[in-house]
Amino acid sequence: MLFDTHVHLNAEQYNDDIDEVIERAKEAGVSNMVVVGFDRPTIHKALDLIEMHDFLYASVGWHPVDAIDMTDDDLLLLEELAEHPKVVALGEMGLDYHWDKSPKDIQKEVFRKQIQLAKKVKLPIIIHNREATQDIVDILKEEDAEEVGGIMHCFSGSVETARECIDMNFYISLGGPVTFKNAKKPKEVAADIPLEKLLIETDCPYLAPHPYRGKRNEPAYVKLVAEQIAELKGLSYEEVAQSTTENARKLFKLER
């Protein structure tokens, strides 16, 4: 069975066929998924989904691109939702220097506040990083994020950075890019990092793996990620599926 640790089934891309998408995921062997909410609309939709499906869980947070829009009330909402029995993490949170909607200083402030909240409510965090690796690593260290740990979502950095994150109590999560022919770093990370520190995800509807690259992604395709990691590590698909599922259940404190 597979555990997709990062899906956006709450995205509008699934408005017309969400039931079929979920059914295909089950047929592919996906046992659990974490639906990630990153602003008020996506958070509320994630909560609706986890109420309807017992195998879905949620993570709630505030995306760095929209950091400028986050209010004190939003932070209070995250704290309240952290009590929900099926909210298993806070995030996605972090820094995104690709888009310029939110100034870097505001992104950093919102990131720090969410790490502090995670420590208060004792939940792991899911990290979004785009073109901001050093600042993210520095903030995680300064805020003692190791206390709660979490996931480096859709990791695209170097083996060295991956090891540094593992030392801070984080798992490395790989998605569709590990299947891309030109994706040198994710393949190196998949081959090098111990299986007990790896997770798998789709980040659907984005970043569909080969041979669906450029099309809408969906959770069923997480099987292709697991197969690629197995090939890179010289392991069986079953070993990768079992270990990454156990890793996710351990991180999110879910019963076996």
C-alpha positions in Angstrom: 0.0 0.0 0.0 1.1 3.5 -0.8 0.9 6.8 1.3 0.7 10.0 -0.8 1.9 12.6 1.7 1.0 15.7 -0.3 -2.1 16.1 -2.5 -4.3 19.0 -3.5 -7.6 17.2 -4.1 -9.1 20.4 -2.9 -7.9 22.1 -6.1 -10.5 23.2 -8.7 -8.8 20.9 -11.2 -10.8 18.1 -9.6 -14.2 19.7 -9.3 -15.7 17.6 -12.1 -14.3 14.1 -11.3 -13.0 13.9 -7.7 -14.8 10.6 -7.0 -13.2 9.0 -10.1 -9.7 10.3 -9.1 -10.1 8.9 -5.6 -11.2 5.5 -7.0 -8.2 5.3 -9.4 -5.9 6.1 -6.4 -7.4 3.2 -4.5 -7.0 0.9 -7.5 -3.4 1.8 -7.7 -2.8 0.8 -4.1 -3.0 4.2 -2.4 -4.1 3.6 1.2 -3.8 7.1 2.6 -3.3 10.7 1.5 -2.8 14.0 3.2 -4.8 16.8 1.6 -2.9 20.1 2.0 -4.7 23.4 2.7 -2.7 26.5 2.4 -5.2 29.4 2.6 -8.8 29.7 3.9 -10.6 28.3 0.9 -8.3 25.3 0.4 -8.2 24.6 4.2 -12.0 24.5 4.4 -12.2 22.2 1.3 -9.6 19.9 2.8 -11.6 19.6 6.0 -14.7 18.8 3.9 -12.8 16.0 2.1 -11.4 14.4 5.3 -14.9 14.3 6.8 -16.2 12.4 3.8 -13.3 9.9 3.4 -11.9 7.9 6.3 -8.5 7.3 4.5 -7.8 11.0 3.9 -6.0 13.3 6.4 -5.3 17.0 6.3 -2.5 19.5 6.8 -3.3 23.1 7.3 -1.0 26.1 6.9 -0.3 29.3 5.1 1.6 29.3 1.8 4.5 31.7 1.5 3.3 33.2 -1.8 0.2 34.4 0.1 2.0 35.3 3.3 1.1 39.0 2.9 -2.6 38.0 3.2 -2.3 36.1 6.4 -4.0 37.7 9.5 -3.9 37.0 13.2 -7.3 35.5 12.8 -5.8 33.0 10.3 -3.2 32.0 12.7 -5.9 31.4 15.3 -7.8 29.3 12.8 -4.7 27.1 12.3 -4.4 26.7 16.1 -8.0 25.7 16.4 -7.8 23.2 13.5 -4.7 21.6 15.0 -7.1 20.0 17.5 -9.0 18.2 14.8 -8.3 14.5 15.1 -7.6 14.1 11.3 -5.3 17.2 11.0 -1.9 15.6 11.1 0.5 18.4 10.3 0.8 22.2 9.8 1.7 23.5 6.3 2.6 23.8 3.7 4.7 26.7 5.0 8.1 28.1 4.1 9.6 30.5 1.6 9.1 31.1 -2.1 11.4 33.5 -3.8 10.2 32.7 -7.3 7.1 34.8 -7.1 7.2 38.3 -5.7 3.6 38.7 -4.3 4.8 38.6 -0.7 8.0 40.4 0.4 10.7 38.2 1.8 10.6 39.7 5.3 6.8 39.0 5.6 7.3 35.5 4.3 9.9 34.9 7.0 7.7 36.3 9.7 4.8 34.1 8.7 7.0 31.1 8.4 8.4 31.7 11.9 5.0 32.1 13.4 3.8 28.8 12.0 6.9 26.9 13.3 6.2 28.4 16.7 2.6 27.4 16.5 3.6 23.8 15.4 5.8 23.5 18.5 2.9 24.7 20.7 0.4 22.2 19.2 3.0 19.5 18.8 2.4 18.8 15.1 5.1 18.2 12.4 5.4 20.7 9.6 5.4 20.5 5.8 8.0 22.7 4.2 7.6 24.5 0.8 10.9 25.7 -0.6 11.4 27.5 -3.9 14.7 29.1 -4.5 15.2 29.8 -0.8 17.1 26.8 0.6 19.7 28.6 2.8 17.1 30.9 4.4 14.8 28.0 5.1 17.6 25.9 6.7 18.6 28.9 8.8 15.1 29.6 10.1 14.4 25.9 10.9 17.6 25.9 13.0 16.9 29.3 14.6 13.3 28.3 15.6 14.4 24.8 16.8 12.0 23.2 14.3 13.8 19.9 15.1 11.5 19.7 18.1 8.5 18.8 15.8 10.3 17.7 12.6 8.4 17.2 9.4 8.7 17.0 5.7 10.8 18.7 3.1 8.0 18.6 0.5 8.9 17.8 -3.2 12.6 18.1 -2.4 14.7 19.4 -5.2 18.0 20.2 -3.4 21.3 18.4 -3.1 22.2 15.3 -1.2 24.2 17.5 1.2 21.1 19.6 1.9 19.0 16.5 2.3 21.4 15.2 4.9 21.3 18.5 6.8 17.5 18.4 6.9 17.5 14.8 8.1 19.8 15.9 10.9 17.1 18.4 11.9 14.5 15.6 12.2 12.9 16.0 8.7 11.9 13.4 6.1 12.8 13.9 2.5 9.7 13.6 0.2 10.1 13.0 -3.5 7.5 13.4 -6.2 7.1 13.4 -9.9 10.4 15.1 -10.8 12.4 12.1 -9.6 11.0 10.3 -12.8 12.1 13.1 -15.1 15.1 12.1 -17.3 17.0 15.3 -16.7 16.3 15.5 -12.9 19.8 14.8 -11.7 19.5 16.0 -8.1 16.3 14.2 -7.1 17.7 10.9 -8.6 20.9 11.4 -6.6 18.9 12.0 -3.4 16.7 9.0 -4.0 19.7 6.8 -4.5 21.7 8.2 -1.5 19.2 8.9 1.3 18.3 6.0 3.6 14.9 4.5 2.8 13.8 5.1 6.4 14.0 8.8 5.8 12.1 9.0 2.5 8.5 9.7 1.8 6.6 9.8 -1.5 4.0 12.3 -2.9 2.4 13.6 -6.0 1.7 17.3 -5.2 -1.2 16.7 -7.5 -2.6 18.3 -9.7 1.0 19.6 -10.3 4.3 17.9 -11.3 2.9 14.8 -12.9 5.6 12.1 -13.3 6.8 10.6 -16.6 5.0 9.6 -18.8 2.3 12.1 -17.8 4.6 15.1 -17.5 2.8 18.3 -18.3 -0.7 16.8 -17.7 -2.9 16.9 -14.7 -1.4 14.8 -11.9 -3.4 12.6 -9.6 -2.7 10.4 -6.6 -2.7 7.1 -8.5 0.6 8.3 -10.1 2.4 8.1 -6.8 3.0 4.5 -7.7 5.3 5.7 -10.5 7.4 7.6 -8.0 7.8 4.6 -5.8 8.8 2.4 -8.7 11.4 5.0 -9.8 12.9 5.1 -6.3 13.0 1.3 -6.1 14.9 1.2 -9.4 17.4 3.9 -8.3 18.0 2.1 -4.9 18.1 -1.4 -6.3 15.2 -2.4 -4.2 11.8 -4.0 -4.8 8.8 -1.9 -5.4 7.2 -3.6 -2.4 10.0 -2.6 -0.1 9.8 1.1 -1.1 6.0 1.1 -0.8 6.0 -0.6 2.7 8.8 1.6 4.1 7.5 4.9 2.8 4.1 4.1 4.2 5.5 3.1 7.6 7.5 6.3 7.6 4.5 8.5 6.9 2.4 6.7 9.6 5.2 7.1 12.1 5.6 10.9 11.3 1.8 11.6 11.4 1.3 9.3 14.5 -1.3 7.1 12.9 -2.3 3.7 14.1 -1.1 0.8 12.0 
